[in-house]
Amino acid sequence: MPLLCKDCNGRRFPIAFPDQRDALWLCENCKNFVNIKDEFVREWTEEEIKENKSKLENFQKDVTTEKTPEIKRRSGVN
């Protein structure tokens, strides 16, 4: 499994591509993809980087930052 990058020794993250029916491993430092055999496949394009940033921003907007109410137990119940 290509968990660590050979060039920068950084962490790679799996990203699924349904059209290719395969997951490619992305090194965000080197900006490249490798397959499961640790062979270089392609570079990370600027369009994909922008799309990824917009998805992250939308996700951060949708996540609530409110605290959940505390659960209070009834006293005197066994």
N, CA, C and O atoms as a GROMACS GRO file, in nm:
protein
  312
    1MET      N    1   0.084  -0.117   0.000
    1MET     CA    2   0.000   0.000   0.000
    1MET      C    3   0.089   0.124   0.000
    1MET      O    4   0.179   0.135   0.083
    2PRO      N    5   0.066   0.217  -0.090
    2PRO     CA    6   0.153   0.335  -0.103
    2PRO      C    7   0.116   0.444  -0.002
    2PRO      O    8   0.069   0.551  -0.041
    3LEU      N    9   0.137   0.418   0.125
    3LEU     CA   10   0.096   0.512   0.229
    3LEU      C   11   0.190   0.632   0.239
    3LEU      O   12   0.144   0.743   0.265
    4LEU      N   13   0.319   0.611   0.218
    4LEU     CA   14   0.416   0.720   0.228
    4LEU      C   15   0.478   0.750   0.091
    4LEU      O   16   0.504   0.659   0.012
    5CYS      N   17   0.500   0.877   0.066
    5CYS     CA   18   0.558   0.921  -0.060
    5CYS      C   19   0.708   0.891  -0.062
    5CYS      O   20   0.778   0.910   0.038
    6LYS      N   21   0.756   0.843  -0.176
    6LYS     CA   22   0.899   0.813  -0.189
    6LYS      C   23   0.983   0.941  -0.199
    6LYS      O   24   1.097   0.943  -0.154
    7ASP      N   25   0.927   1.046  -0.256
    7ASP     CA   26   1.003   1.169  -0.278
    7ASP      C   27   1.018   1.252  -0.150
    7ASP      O   28   1.129   1.288  -0.112
    8CYS      N   29   0.905   1.280  -0.086
    8CYS     CA   30   0.910   1.370   0.030
    8CYS      C   31   0.887   1.298   0.163
    8CYS      O   32   0.895   1.360   0.269
    9ASN      N   33   0.858   1.169   0.158
    9ASN     CA   34   0.830   1.088   0.276
    9ASN      C   35   0.707   1.139   0.352
    9ASN      O   36   0.694   1.118   0.472
   10GLY      N   37   0.617   1.206   0.280
   10GLY     CA   38   0.494   1.257   0.339
   10GLY      C   39   0.382   1.155   0.328
   10GLY      O   40   0.396   1.053   0.261
   11ARG      N   41   0.271   1.183   0.394
   11ARG     CA   42   0.155   1.094   0.397
   11ARG      C   43   0.075   1.110   0.270
   11ARG      O   44   0.052   1.222   0.224
   12ARG      N   45   0.032   0.997   0.212
   12ARG     CA   46  -0.057   0.999   0.096
   12ARG      C   47  -0.199   0.965   0.140
   12ARG      O   48  -0.219   0.895   0.239
   13PHE      N   49  -0.296   1.018   0.066
   13PHE     CA   50  -0.436   0.996   0.098
   13PHE      C   51  -0.507   0.931  -0.019
   13PHE      O   52  -0.488   0.974  -0.133
   14PRO      N   53  -0.588   0.828   0.006
   14PRO     CA   54  -0.659   0.762  -0.105
   14PRO      C   55  -0.778   0.848  -0.151
   14PRO      O   56  -0.853   0.901  -0.069
   15ILE      N   57  -0.792   0.859  -0.281
   15ILE     CA   58  -0.904   0.932  -0.340
   15ILE      C   59  -0.966   0.840  -0.445
   15ILE      O   60  -0.898   0.791  -0.534
   16ALA      N   61  -1.096   0.820  -0.432
   16ALA     CA   62  -1.166   0.729  -0.524
   16ALA      C   63  -1.210   0.804  -0.649
   16ALA      O   64  -1.258   0.917  -0.642
   17PHE      N   65  -1.192   0.739  -0.763
   17PHE     CA   66  -1.238   0.790  -0.891
   17PHE      C   67  -1.333   0.687  -0.950
   17PHE      O   68  -1.288   0.585  -1.002
   18PRO      N   69  -1.465   0.712  -0.943
   18PRO     CA   70  -1.562   0.612  -0.989
   18PRO      C   71  -1.551   0.581  -1.138
   18PRO      O   72  -1.577   0.468  -1.179
   19ASP      N   73  -1.512   0.679  -1.219
   19ASP     CA   74  -1.502   0.653  -1.363
   19ASP      C   75  -1.386   0.558  -1.395
   19ASP      O   76  -1.393   0.484  -1.493
   20GLN      N   77  -1.281   0.559  -1.315
   20GLN     CA   78  -1.170   0.468  -1.336
   20GLN      C   79  -1.186   0.338  -1.258
   20GLN      O   80  -1.112   0.242  -1.278
   21ARG      N   81  -1.285   0.336  -1.168
   21ARG     CA   82  -1.312   0.221  -1.082
   21ARG      C   83  -1.190   0.181  -1.002
   21ARG      O   84  -1.159   0.063  -0.984
   22ASP      N   85  -1.121   0.283  -0.954
   22ASP     CA   86  -0.999   0.258  -0.880
   22ASP      C   87  -0.975   0.377  -0.786
   22ASP      O   88  -1.029   0.486  -0.807
   23ALA      N   89  -0.895   0.354  -0.684
   23ALA     CA   90  -0.855   0.461  -0.594
   23ALA      C   91  -0.709   0.495  -0.621
   23ALA      O   92  -0.624   0.407  -0.631
   24LEU      N   93  -0.682   0.624  -0.634
   24LEU     CA   94  -0.546   0.670  -0.652
   24LEU      C   95  -0.501   0.738  -0.522
   24LEU      O   96  -0.582   0.794  -0.449
   25TRP      N   97  -0.373   0.731  -0.496
   25TRP     CA   98  -0.316   0.786  -0.373
   25TRP      C   99  -0.252   0.920  -0.404
   25TRP      O  100  -0.166   0.930  -0.492
   26LEU      N  101  -0.293   1.024  -0.331
   26LEU     CA  102  -0.249   1.160  -0.355
   26LEU      C  103  -0.149   1.204  -0.250
   26LEU      O  104  -0.175   1.192  -0.130
   27CYS      N  105  -0.035   1.256  -0.295
   27CYS     CA  106   0.060   1.323  -0.206
   27CYS      C  107   0.037   1.472  -0.224
   27CYS      O  108   0.060   1.526  -0.333
   28GLU      N  109  -0.010   1.540  -0.119
   28GLU     CA  110  -0.042   1.682  -0.131
   28GLU      C  111   0.083   1.768  -0.139
   28GLU      O  112   0.077   1.880  -0.190
   29ASN      N  113   0.196   1.719  -0.090
   29ASN     CA  114   0.320   1.797  -0.099
   29ASN      C  115   0.376   1.795  -0.241
   29ASN      O  116   0.409   1.900  -0.296
   30CYS      N  117   0.386   1.677  -0.300
   30CYS     CA  118   0.441   1.663  -0.436
   30CYS      C  119   0.337   1.687  -0.543
   30CYS      O  120   0.372   1.707  -0.660
   31LYS      N  121   0.208   1.684  -0.506
   31LYS     CA  122   0.096   1.705  -0.598
   31LYS      C  123   0.094   1.603  -0.711
   31LYS      O  124   0.086   1.639  -0.829
   32ASN      N  125   0.103   1.475  -0.675
   32ASN     CA  126   0.094   1.371  -0.776
   32ASN      C  127   0.014   1.252  -0.723
   32ASN      O  128  -0.003   1.234  -0.602
   33PHE      N  129  -0.034   1.171  -0.818
   33PHE     CA  130  -0.111   1.052  -0.786
   33PHE      C  131  -0.029   0.928  -0.820
   33PHE      O  132   0.044   0.926  -0.919
   34VAL      N  133  -0.042   0.824  -0.738
   34VAL     CA  134   0.016   0.694  -0.768
   34VAL      C  135  -0.093   0.589  -0.753
   34VAL      O  136  -0.193   0.611  -0.685
   35ASN      N  137  -0.073   0.474  -0.818
   35ASN     CA  138  -0.170   0.366  -0.806
   35ASN      C  139  -0.130   0.275  -0.690
   35ASN      O  140  -0.037   0.305  -0.615
   36ILE      N  141  -0.201   0.164  -0.675
   36ILE     CA  142  -0.179   0.074  -0.563
   36ILE      C  143  -0.042   0.006  -0.570
   36ILE      O  144   0.010  -0.041  -0.468
   37LYS      N  145   0.016   0.001  -0.690
   37LYS     CA  146   0.149  -0.059  -0.706
   37LYS      C  147   0.261   0.043  -0.687
   37LYS      O  148   0.377   0.014  -0.714
   38ASP      N  149   0.225   0.162  -0.642
   38ASP     CA  150   0.320   0.270  -0.617
   38ASP      C  151   0.387   0.319  -0.745
   38ASP      O  152   0.504   0.358  -0.743
   39GLU      N  153   0.313   0.317  -0.854
   39GLU     CA  154   0.362   0.367  -0.982
   39GLU      C  155   0.299   0.504  -1.008
   39GLU      O  156   0.179   0.524  -0.986
   40PHE      N  157   0.379   0.598  -1.054
   40PHE     CA  158   0.330   0.733  -1.083
   40PHE      C  159   0.223   0.726  -1.192
   40PHE      O  160   0.242   0.662  -1.295
   41VAL      N  161   0.110   0.794  -1.168
   41VAL     CA  162   0.000   0.793  -1.264
   41VAL      C  163  -0.012   0.929  -1.334
   41VAL      O  164  -0.006   0.937  -1.456
   42ARG      N  165  -0.028   1.035  -1.253
   42ARG     CA  166  -0.044   1.168  -1.312
   42ARG      C  167  -0.029   1.275  -1.205
   42ARG      O  168  -0.021   1.246  -1.086
   43GLU      N  169  -0.025   1.401  -1.250
   43GLU     CA  170  -0.014   1.516  -1.160
   43GLU      C  171  -0.153   1.558  -1.112
   43GLU      O  172  -0.254   1.524  -1.174
   44TRP      N  173  -0.157   1.631  -1.003
   44TRP     CA  174  -0.280   1.688  -0.948
   44TRP      C  175  -0.304   1.820  -1.019
   44TRP      O  176  -0.225   1.913  -1.002
   45THR      N  177  -0.411   1.832  -1.098
   45THR     CA  178  -0.435   1.950  -1.180
   45THR      C  179  -0.488   2.066  -1.096
   45THR      O  180  -0.543   2.046  -0.987
   46GLU      N  181  -0.471   2.187  -1.147
   46GLU     CA  182  -0.520   2.307  -1.079
   46GLU      C  183  -0.673   2.304  -1.064
   46GLU      O  184  -0.726   2.350  -0.963
   47GLU      N  185  -0.741   2.250  -1.163
   47GLU     CA  186  -0.887   2.240  -1.157
   47GLU      C  187  -0.930   2.150  -1.041
   47GLU      O  188  -1.024   2.183  -0.969
   48GLU      N  189  -0.861   2.039  -1.022
   48GLU     CA  190  -0.893   1.949  -0.912
   48GLU      C  191  -0.862   2.013  -0.777
   48GLU      O  192  -0.934   1.991  -0.680
   49ILE      N  193  -0.756   2.092  -0.771
   49ILE     CA  194  -0.721   2.161  -0.646
   49ILE      C  195  -0.830   2.261  -0.609
   49ILE      O  196  -0.871   2.268  -0.493
   50LYS      N  197  -0.877   2.339  -0.707
   50LYS     CA  198  -0.984   2.437  -0.682
   50LYS      C  199  -1.113   2.368  -0.641
   50LYS      O  200  -1.182   2.414  -0.550
   51GLU      N  201  -1.146   2.257  -0.708
   51GLU     CA  202  -1.266   2.182  -0.674
   51GLU      C  203  -1.258   2.128  -0.532
   51GLU      O  204  -1.356   2.131  -0.458
   52ASN      N  205  -1.143   2.078  -0.495
   52ASN     CA  206  -1.123   2.023  -0.361
   52ASN      C  207  -1.138   2.132  -0.255
   52ASN      O  208  -1.198   2.109  -0.150
   53LYS      N  209  -1.082   2.251  -0.281
   53LYS     CA  210  -1.093   2.362  -0.186
   53LYS      C  211  -1.237   2.408  -0.171
   53LYS      O  212  -1.281   2.438  -0.060
   54SER      N  213  -1.312   2.412  -0.282
   54SER     CA  214  -1.452   2.455  -0.274
   54SER      C  215  -1.536   2.353  -0.197
   54SER      O  216  -1.626   2.391  -0.122
   55LYS      N  217  -1.508   2.224  -0.215
   55LYS     CA  218  -1.580   2.121  -0.139
   55LYS      C  219  -1.550   2.134   0.010
   55LYS      O  220  -1.640   2.118   0.093
   56LEU      N  221  -1.426   2.163   0.043
   56LEU     CA  222  -1.388   2.179   0.184
   56LEU      C  223  -1.457   2.300   0.245
   56LEU      O  224  -1.505   2.293   0.358
   57GLU      N  225  -1.462   2.411   0.172
   57GLU     CA  226  -1.528   2.531   0.223
   57GLU      C  227  -1.677   2.506   0.243
   57GLU      O  228  -1.734   2.549   0.344
   58ASN      N  229  -1.743   2.438   0.149
   58ASN     CA  230  -1.885   2.407   0.164
   58ASN      C  231  -1.909   2.315   0.283
   58ASN      O  232  -2.007   2.332   0.356
   59PHE      N  233  -1.820   2.220   0.304
   59PHE     CA  234  -1.833   2.129   0.417
   59PHE      C  235  -1.819   2.206   0.549
   59PHE      O  236  -1.894   2.181   0.643
   60GLN      N  237  -1.724   2.297   0.556
   60GLN     CA  238  -1.703   2.373   0.678
   60GLN      C  239  -1.820   2.466   0.707
   60GLN      O  240  -1.850   2.491   0.823
   61LYS      N  241  -1.886   2.516   0.604
   61LYS     CA  242  -2.004   2.601   0.624
   61LYS      C  243  -2.122   2.520   0.678
   61LYS      O  244  -2.199   2.570   0.760
   62ASP      N  245  -2.135   2.396   0.633
   62ASP     CA  246  -2.249   2.315   0.670
   62ASP      C  247  -2.236   2.250   0.807
   62ASP      O  248  -2.337   2.212   0.867
   63VAL      N  249  -2.116   2.236   0.856
   63VAL     CA  250  -2.096   2.172   0.986
   63VAL      C  251  -2.135   2.270   1.096
   63VAL      O  252  -2.094   2.385   1.096
   64THR      N  253  -2.214   2.223   1.189
   64THR     CA  254  -2.258   2.310   1.298
   64THR      C  255  -2.150   2.318   1.404
   64THR      O  256  -2.078   2.221   1.430
   65THR      N  257  -2.140   2.434   1.464
   65THR     CA  258  -2.043   2.454   1.572
   65THR      C  259  -2.111   2.466   1.707
   65THR      O  260  -2.046   2.496   1.807
   66GLU      N  261  -2.243   2.442   1.711
   66GLU     CA  262  -2.316   2.452   1.837
   66GLU      C  263  -2.284   2.331   1.924
   66GLU      O  264  -2.260   2.221   1.876
   67LYS      N  265  -2.286   2.357   2.054
   67LYS     CA  266  -2.264   2.247   2.146
   67LYS      C  267  -2.392   2.167   2.160
   67LYS      O  268  -2.503   2.222   2.158
   68THR      N  269  -2.377   2.036   2.176
   68THR     CA  270  -2.494   1.952   2.195
   68THR      C  271  -2.537   1.962   2.341
   68THR      O  272  -2.453   1.977   2.429
   69PRO      N  273  -2.667   1.956   2.366
   69PRO     CA  274  -2.713   1.966   2.505
   69PRO      C  275  -2.667   1.844   2.587
   69PRO      O  276  -2.656   1.733   2.537
   70GLU      N  277  -2.641   1.871   2.714
   70GLU     CA  278  -2.596   1.764   2.800
   70GLU      C  279  -2.715   1.675   2.836
   70GLU      O  280  -2.827   1.722   2.853
   71ILE      N  281  -2.687   1.547   2.848
   71ILE     CA  282  -2.790   1.451   2.887
   71ILE      C  283  -2.793   1.447   3.040
   71ILE      O  284  -2.692   1.420   3.104
   72LYS      N  285  -2.909   1.473   3.097
   72LYS     CA  286  -2.923   1.472   3.242
   72LYS      C  287  -2.990   1.342   3.285
   72LYS      O  288  -3.095   1.304   3.233
   73ARG      N  289  -2.928   1.278   3.378
   73ARG     CA  290  -2.984   1.154   3.431
   73ARG      C  291  -3.083   1.187   3.542
   73ARG      O  292  -3.066   1.283   3.617
   74ARG      N  293  -3.186   1.105   3.551
   74ARG     CA  294  -3.283   1.124   3.659
   74ARG      C  295  -3.224   1.072   3.788
   74ARG      O  296  -3.163   0.965   3.792
   75SER      N  297  -3.241   1.147   3.893
   75SER     CA  298  -3.190   1.101   4.022
   75SER      C  299  -3.291   1.013   4.092
   75SER      O  300  -3.412   1.031   4.075
   76GLY      N  301  -3.243   0.918   4.168
   76GLY     CA  302  -3.331   0.829   4.242
   76GLY      C  303  -3.381   0.710   4.164
   76GLY      O  304  -3.466   0.636   4.214
   77VAL      N  305  -3.333   0.689   4.042
   77VAL     CA  306  -3.375   0.576   3.962
   77VAL      C  307  -3.261   0.475   3.959
   77VAL      O  308  -3.146   0.510   3.931
   78ASN      N  309  -3.293   0.348   3.989
   78ASN     CA  310  -3.189   0.245   3.989
   78ASN      C  311  -3.155   0.202   3.850
   78ASN      O  312  -3.069   0.116   3.831
   0.00000   0.00000   0.00000
